[in-house]
């Protein structure tokens, strides 16, 4: 198995170990790699007297990509003893490497994330090759895991307990080389591969007998003594009751490990890792953030089309964000509004972001504000981002269609209006597509691409290329009012309004949303979106959304509280716009004597209404795949990541889809037929099938 790690013993006694898995495009930490690593360390120990130093590097564009997620995802509780033994075996090999008595240098030639960085941390010195895609970090927490190859143990001893937790372990942040050096995760940053190996050899020559700091007499973990009782309290505040076991396990492993020696700390770390690895939450997160995301991204194929000049219609918040994002991706941008002053205000949004270091100043030269449609002549991409009014959207598109390139992609940024209806206002409906961006555009990764009835396959392919050109993750959905994301998130908001109408305490509603794992609780989100918008969507759809309509109508018409933009909504606001708390007048919705529902019912009602409507979207052909649903729900509308997404939530519910169906029936009986599972879901559950 040592073929995965090439051994080159130079005349100077330095052994260069080059990691190069012949079966994979990237080096990952799987069973064969573990065997190769242990065998290589055994050989180093056996030949120690002939070795003056060790350089560990990679033949791939990256260093080591981390653990094999396919193996981790398949791990069950029955595998726990074997997994524990395997991890301990590898950690013992890394421990022998760092106590070899010879200088060991990690020559990091690309990204070193997760297990890759953990290998480097077991070396005495870390030199990283600078590059635009090089990232350094321990992102395991984002997959519901912890760094189990010594990452917790070593970062705590390198950086201090609080610093390691805040900057590396709990954040999962991926640092650029210079940032990693400032933090102390790496020691040097170099510009070329030749320099990488030259500096490694120079360090070995200058440090013939190194030792890790924690292996030296008198070593003390750096930093001020942490306030240990405050750490779990702070984590509890940050998690807000949501179902994320990984951060809790990381905190426990770090604190407990800091009280004992390195070897005992490593065993503590392994125990917590195995517990997480066999748990459902890590499987959900791996499914969504690796397998489903890979499926979504791979479906687009190679990039064949690149836009060069984009005409953005509307310089409001969305248009300004789209203009900045396009300019940052290298496109020439014409930002048009009704007046030049309005367009300039839109460009000012990009100026503020650049002033904060969010992009090179040169991107501002690529944004041309204008009040004249003629300035957009020749554009090969049009993105309309005006107010959500069908007549207005058709009018602005008709104004520019004859001016732009004859084969330009014509796109609308509508969040709810059917694309097919808007396409009726253009002469080339086959070139018309929906590009639903999310706010704030520059931070939100998802782009919902909507195919209208006449959108051609070629236009859809070009839209996917444009999405990736802008650095977005696209999901493709078919046309329908609200499409997928807007339609489903409204169910979340309506259910919260329905709870309020039932007399449920507004504080309990918000707490239920937070405990379920939503990033923003529902009444707060209603305020952010604005209640008149929610009502207009309801009216345009011609739908009666159970009792929530009464709540929203009363808030607007009776109480004059339209939401945050109006300075008053479910929350009260300062003149500066900051929230001061839930509005005391919500007591008008109280129902004395009403039975208080269990908090578990409130949490699950919010989750179930979105999952159930996602099934309907799949049934109706709005959604094209299960991964689109899962990825779109997490990246686009804040469905709790621990679930793995709206359809994975059904899969992972206790008892699987059958358990979900049974619980949905209970909730429907108590709170209304909107929680009744669709027949397709009932049939799937009866057949023992899952969403894949």
Secondary structure, 3 states (H helix, E strand, C coil): CHHHEEEEECCCCEEEEEECCCCCCCCCECHHHHHHHHHHHHHHHHCHHHCCEEEEEECCCCCECCECHHHHHCCCHHHHHHHHHHHHHHHHHHHHHHCCCCEEEEEECCCEECHHHHHHHCCCEEEEECCCCCCEECHHHHHCCCCCCCHHHHHHHHHCHHHHHHHHHCCCCEECHHHHHHHCCCCEEECCHHHHHHHHHHHHHHCCCCCCHHHCCCCCCCCCCCCHHHHHHHHHHHHCCCCCHHHHHHHHHHHHHHCCCHHHHHHHHHHHHHHHHCCHHHHHHHHHHHHHHHHHHHCCCCCCCCCCEEEEECCCHHHHHHHHHHHHCCCEEEEECCCHHHHHHHHHHHHHHHHCCCCCHHHHHHEEEECCHHHHCCCCEEEECCCCCHHHHHHHHHHHHCCCCCCCEEEECCCCCCHHHHHCCCCCHHHEEEEECCCCCCCCCEEEEEECCCCCHHHHHHHHHHHHHCCCEEEEEECCCCCCHHHHHHHHHHHHHHHHHCCCCHHHHHHHHHHHCCCCCHHHHHHHHCHHHHHHHHHHHCCCCCCHHHHHHHHHHHCCCCEHHHCECCEEECCCCCEEEECHHHHHHCCCCCCCCCHHHHHHHHHHHHHHHHHHHHHCCCECCHHHHHHHHHHHHCCCHHHCCHHHHHHHCCCHHHHHHHHHHHHHHHHCHHHCCCHHHHHHHHCCCCCC
